[in-house]
Amino acid sequence: MMLLLKAMLTGGTILLLVGGWLWVTKITTNYALRHPEFGPPREEGGGCGGSCSCKSGGSCKNG
């Protein structure tokens, strides 16, 4: 019985965290769309350091 309760609490916590994360990203994206003076809204992982060598001190080359 306690194992089932722990599993349900863990699952509920994970769902709440994911839902909260989605809610926050929606709010920040809407804010960025309403305030174009701050630049275009950026997507997750679209910044520097994802697939280039600039995170280790190198430089990014486009193209």
HELIX and SHEET records of a PDB file:
HELIX    1   1 MET A    2  ARG A   34  1                                  33    
HELIX    2   2 PRO A   36  PHE A   38  5                                   3    
HELIX    3   3 SER A   53  SER A   56  5                                   4    
END                                                                             
